[in-house]
């Protein structure tokens, strides 16, 4: 996060203190927007009304710098950068050598993506006589940010590591006596649900290259995961998956803030020290931003999966086949405090063994609440996430080892909660808990699991 900068007073005009405070608010609103206190919808409506009133006052008295600075500050808080630019450019006419105003115009044009114009204003702010050290430093930081933004190759990602406890790590049944093939069977200790701890590391690296054609990109995502269990070594796993392909800016079709991409999929999973499965496939996705507070994503994928039998997992090759799946999701920010999300997913998995072929469909709802940090040294807001979800799965044919006539049907539900504490702008500490219940007409697949997790994430 760029360090907050301070605006100097316009030389020769000696604006009142209210104007200086308003100018400071412009800078703070730009560089500390993510760490600012949350505002409700009522406050946004009040800001919009105030912006309109200030605009009328500016038109009535163009020389009133107090009003002009406040209008720019309010416009920034509303993310109305164009309005703030217009106001500050009028102020610049009266004070063409103001480092403060030059800096703010450079920052605003940077936010708007007009890098060449932003660079001109930032260079003028840095070299104008009388520029304070804070203004010079901020101008240099934003110029460095422009260089990064203009680089066609960009790499970003997140890496998470932590520890997890599960009351039923093996996803085994809670009952020791179950009915299999019409007979009652006493299950061994290795089959029923077992608690365990594990340590894990997971990550997602995103690479994009600007093709220089109206915003089209070549993109790749690298997902990876690995864990080690305290007791149940057969659950030790490693997973990696790569998706890669072009994405196209739909502005060429007059669809703003939208991208469509196609991609290939390559992945593999190892369990208990051996190869477990491999995947080849392809997908397509659509990402749009219908408004400044809403995002919508849709994707559909085809995957061909191979499973390898082993001494531990002796019949998993029955699942060899293909899978077609889709997902729709939307996130909507009610304000800077509350955001809602919803997702729907569905798919069909065709397997070599008909009793492994299945349809599935479900969805989830979630809410995020952001609140001011109760710890003075941690300035960024904390977050509470709550999610609930449901998935129904129906299989095509009976599993003869369980029932000669009854195909498997599962209903899976979960509730999850998490507290996120930003330790720095790029490091997040998270404490989470989840309860998951799978109700199945096959007793061996009927189970519940409670999870607790402590993790640390590094964003880069």
Secondary structure, DSSP 8 states (H G I E B T S, - for coil): ----------TTT---HHHHHHHHHHHHHHHSGGGS----HHHHHHHHHHHHHHHHHHHH-TT-HHHHHHHHHHHHHTT-HHHHHHHHHHHHHH-TT-HHHHHHHHHHHHHTT-HHHHHHHHHHHHHSTT--HHHHHHHHHHHHHHHHHH-SEEEEEEEEEEEEEETTTT---S-SEEEETTEEEE--TTTS---EEEEEEEEEEEEEEE-SSTT-EEEEEEEEEEEEESS-GGG-EEEEEEEEEEEEEGGGGT-TTEEEEEEEEEEEEEETTEEEEEEEEEEEEEEEEEETTEEEEEEEEEEEEEE---SSS-SGGGG-EEEEEEEEEEEEESSSSEEEEEEEEEEEEEESSGGG-EEEEEEEEEEEEEE--SSTT--S-EEEEEEEEEEEEEEEEE-TTT-SS-EEEEEEEEEEEEEEEEEETTEEEEEEEEEEEEEESSGGG-EEEEEEEEEEEEE-
